[in-house]
Amino acid sequence: MTPTSDVDRAAPSPPAVDSRTRILDAAVACLVEEGFSAATTLRIQARAGISRGRLLHWFPSREALLLAAAEYLADERIRETVERIDTHLPADVPGPVRVAQVVEFMWLTFHEPHFWAAMEIWTAARTNDRIAAALLPAERRLGGVIRAGVDRMWGPELAGHPRYPQLREMLVTSMRGAALTYSFDHRDPRRDPHLAHWTDVARVLLEI
């Protein structure tokens, strides 16, 4: 019997698209767990379990890789949010109950890995003009999609109130700022006193 060679025993190479996804997943994980400065191409390559040549085939520079990771992260965030809205916020939930549920739902999205990965890239963009210039179009696109997703959470009746746009922008910016304090003060976000404040403001503005 002819002995089996190492080549014969080796698992087939994954499709190219799978390699790209593995690289992006690894980049996001590095951003969340280790931060922007530690998310080097070598660490990402090792975490993805791919060759240097394959990584450079898809992403010729670290900046290109991390910016692609930011866009990939945004797309995943949008997809997951839509799925969760459909599952946890059915359209027939009445207004007063829906307000409290949506406020908490929105708030908890600011405590997920995608938020912290995005913050790492935003912070890097503050002092890196190339990252900032490349990031801006994707963030503008994401901003529109996020607003549409938030509108879907509230539902057509509440989102149709004339003061709703004011409420939406206030909640998003306020929650983002409050969430940043959790980077050094770890606590249960469900017990945050802001939840009651945001809910009260929403009921006043929407006249519920």
Backbone torsions as a table, in degrees:
resi	resn	phi	psi	omega
1	MET	NA	134.9	-179.7
2	THR	-74.8	126.9	-179.1
3	PRO	-62.9	146.2	179.2
4	THR	-78.5	128.3	-178.7
5	SER	-80.6	165.8	176.6
6	ASP	-61.2	-34.0	179.5
7	VAL	-65.5	-41.8	-179.8
8	ASP	-64.2	-36.2	-177.2
9	ARG	-77.9	-20.0	-175.3
10	ALA	-65.7	144.2	177.4
11	ALA	-70.0	148.2	178.6
12	PRO	-62.9	145.4	179.3
13	SER	-65.0	141.5	179.1
14	PRO	-69.7	154.5	176.8
15	PRO	-57.4	153.3	-177.0
16	ALA	-57.3	-41.5	-178.0
17	VAL	-63.0	-33.9	177.4
18	ASP	-66.5	-37.4	177.8
19	SER	-62.2	-42.6	179.5
20	ARG	-63.0	-43.6	179.5
21	THR	-64.0	-40.1	177.9
22	ARG	-62.0	-40.5	178.6
23	ILE	-62.9	-46.5	-178.2
24	LEU	-66.4	-40.4	176.2
25	ASP	-60.8	-41.2	179.3
26	ALA	-66.6	-38.7	179.1
27	ALA	-64.1	-43.7	178.6
28	VAL	-62.4	-44.3	180.0
29	ALA	-61.3	-40.9	178.2
30	CYS	-64.8	-41.4	178.6
31	LEU	-61.2	-43.9	-177.3
32	VAL	-69.0	-45.1	-171.4
33	GLU	-86.8	-29.8	-172.5
34	GLU	-123.7	-13.0	179.3
35	GLY	90.9	168.8	-174.1
36	PHE	-62.8	-46.4	-175.0
37	SER	-63.9	-31.5	-178.8
38	ALA	-87.9	-9.0	-178.8
39	ALA	-82.4	68.8	-179.9
40	THR	-83.2	162.3	179.1
41	THR	-63.9	-33.4	179.4
42	LEU	-65.8	-42.5	179.0
43	ARG	-67.5	-41.9	179.8
44	ILE	-65.1	-42.5	178.6
45	GLN	-59.3	-46.1	-179.5
46	ALA	-63.8	-41.0	-178.6
47	ARG	-68.3	-36.2	-180.0
48	ALA	-76.4	-20.6	-179.6
49	GLY	69.5	39.1	-179.8
50	ILE	-125.2	168.1	-178.8
51	SER	-77.8	160.0	177.5
52	ARG	-61.7	-41.0	-179.3
53	GLY	-61.7	-40.2	-179.9
54	ARG	-67.7	-39.3	178.0
55	LEU	-62.6	-45.5	-178.2
56	LEU	-69.7	-25.5	175.8
57	HIS	-61.4	-42.9	-178.3
58	TRP	-83.8	-39.2	-173.4
59	PHE	-136.0	100.8	-175.2
60	PRO	-71.0	-12.5	179.4
61	SER	-144.1	160.7	178.6
62	ARG	-62.6	-41.7	-179.1
63	GLU	-62.1	-44.1	179.5
64	ALA	-60.8	-40.1	-179.8
65	LEU	-66.3	-46.4	-175.9
66	LEU	-72.0	-32.0	175.3
67	LEU	-69.3	-39.0	175.3
68	ALA	-64.0	-36.7	177.6
69	ALA	-64.0	-37.9	179.2
70	ALA	-63.7	-42.6	179.6
71	GLU	-69.5	-41.4	177.4
72	TYR	-60.1	-43.3	179.2
73	LEU	-61.3	-42.6	179.4
74	ALA	-62.1	-43.6	-179.9
75	ASP	-64.3	-40.7	178.6
76	GLU	-66.0	-40.0	179.3
77	ARG	-61.4	-43.5	-179.9
78	ILE	-63.3	-46.7	-178.8
79	ARG	-60.5	-47.0	-178.2
80	GLU	-66.0	-38.5	-178.9
81	THR	-64.3	-44.0	179.3
82	VAL	-61.0	-43.2	179.5
83	GLU	-61.9	-41.5	-177.8
84	ARG	-72.0	-34.5	176.4
85	ILE	-60.1	-47.6	-178.4
86	ASP	-63.0	-32.2	-177.0
87	THR	-82.3	-43.9	-169.4
88	HIS	-104.1	-13.4	-178.1
89	LEU	-128.0	70.2	179.0
90	PRO	-60.7	153.1	-172.8
91	ALA	-65.3	-21.3	-174.2
92	ASP	-89.5	6.5	176.4
93	VAL	-69.2	126.5	-176.6
94	PRO	-66.8	158.4	-173.8
95	GLY	-49.2	-58.4	-177.1
96	PRO	-58.6	-40.8	179.1
97	VAL	-70.4	-39.8	-177.6
98	ARG	-63.6	-37.5	-179.6
99	VAL	-56.2	-51.7	-178.6
100	ALA	-63.5	-40.0	-178.8
101	GLN	-66.9	-43.6	-177.5
102	VAL	-68.4	-41.5	178.8
103	VAL	-58.8	-46.3	179.5
104	GLU	-66.5	-41.1	179.5
105	PHE	-60.1	-47.6	178.5
106	MET	-59.2	-45.9	-176.6
107	TRP	-60.7	-42.1	-176.9
108	LEU	-69.4	-23.3	177.0
109	THR	-66.7	-19.4	178.7
110	PHE	-86.0	9.9	179.0
111	HIS	-124.9	20.2	179.9
112	GLU	-102.0	160.3	-176.8
113	PRO	-54.0	-36.9	-176.9
114	HIS	-61.1	-33.2	-179.9
115	PHE	-65.3	-44.5	-177.0
116	TRP	-71.1	-34.7	175.8
117	ALA	-63.8	-42.5	178.6
118	ALA	-63.1	-39.8	179.5
119	MET	-63.8	-35.4	177.3
120	GLU	-61.6	-42.5	-178.7
121	ILE	-72.9	-39.1	176.8
122	TRP	-59.2	-43.6	-179.3
123	THR	-63.1	-41.4	177.6
124	ALA	-63.6	-36.1	-178.5
125	ALA	-66.0	-23.3	-178.4
126	ARG	-60.8	-34.3	-177.5
127	THR	-116.3	9.6	179.9
128	ASN	-129.9	104.6	-174.9
129	ASP	-63.7	-34.6	-178.9
130	ARG	-67.7	-40.7	177.1
131	ILE	-65.9	-43.2	-179.4
132	ALA	-60.4	-45.8	-178.0
133	ALA	-65.1	-38.5	-179.7
134	ALA	-75.2	-30.8	-176.0
135	LEU	-77.6	-32.1	-171.9
136	LEU	-56.4	-48.5	-179.6
137	PRO	-60.8	-40.6	179.7
138	ALA	-65.8	-38.8	-179.6
139	GLU	-70.0	-34.5	176.5
140	ARG	-66.2	-41.4	176.4
141	ARG	-63.0	-45.0	-179.6
142	LEU	-63.2	-38.1	-179.9
143	GLY	-58.7	-42.3	178.5
144	GLY	-65.7	-39.4	179.9
145	VAL	-69.5	-37.9	178.0
146	ILE	-63.5	-43.4	178.8
147	ARG	-61.1	-40.1	177.8
148	ALA	-65.1	-38.2	177.8
149	GLY	-66.6	-40.4	177.4
150	VAL	-64.3	-41.7	177.3
151	ASP	-58.0	-40.3	-179.7
152	ARG	-65.7	-36.2	176.9
153	MET	-60.4	-45.4	-176.1
154	TRP	-73.1	-29.5	-179.3
155	GLY	90.1	157.8	-173.4
156	PRO	-62.5	-33.7	-177.8
157	GLU	-67.2	-50.7	-179.0
158	LEU	-72.0	-38.8	-179.7
159	ALA	-69.3	-15.3	178.2
160	GLY	-84.1	-6.3	179.7
161	HIS	-67.5	141.1	-176.7
162	PRO	-61.6	-24.6	178.8
163	ARG	-95.2	3.0	-178.2
164	TYR	-61.6	-45.1	179.3
165	PRO	-55.8	-37.8	177.4
166	GLN	-62.9	-44.5	179.6
167	LEU	-63.2	-46.2	-177.7
168	ARG	-57.8	-48.2	-178.2
169	GLU	-66.8	-38.3	178.7
170	MET	-63.0	-43.7	-179.2
171	LEU	-65.3	-46.2	-177.4
172	VAL	-61.7	-48.1	-177.1
173	THR	-70.5	-39.2	179.7
174	SER	-66.7	-43.8	179.6
175	MET	-65.1	-40.1	179.0
176	ARG	-60.6	-45.1	179.6
177	GLY	-65.1	-42.9	-179.8
178	ALA	-65.8	-36.0	-178.1
179	ALA	-65.5	-30.4	-178.3
180	LEU	-61.6	-28.4	179.8
181	THR	-68.2	-19.1	179.5
182	TYR	-74.6	-7.7	177.2
183	SER	-68.5	-23.2	179.0
184	PHE	-126.5	-9.3	-179.6
185	ASP	-125.4	87.9	-174.0
186	HIS	-78.7	122.6	-179.9
187	ARG	-155.5	175.4	-178.2
188	ASP	-80.1	113.6	-178.1
189	PRO	-63.3	-22.5	179.4
190	ARG	-70.0	-15.2	178.6
191	ARG	-102.0	7.4	-177.7
192	ASP	-67.0	130.1	180.0
193	PRO	-63.7	-19.7	178.1
194	HIS	-61.7	-28.6	-178.2
195	LEU	-56.0	-46.2	179.3
196	ALA	-65.2	-39.7	-179.7
197	HIS	-64.3	-47.3	-179.3
198	TRP	-62.7	-38.5	179.5
199	THR	-65.6	-42.5	178.8
200	ASP	-63.0	-44.4	179.9
201	VAL	-61.9	-43.1	180.0
202	ALA	-61.5	-42.8	-179.5
203	ARG	-66.2	-35.7	178.8
204	VAL	-69.1	-49.2	-176.9
205	LEU	-65.3	-35.9	-178.8
206	LEU	-92.0	2.0	176.1
207	GLU	56.7	50.3	179.6
208	ILE	-108.7	NA	NA
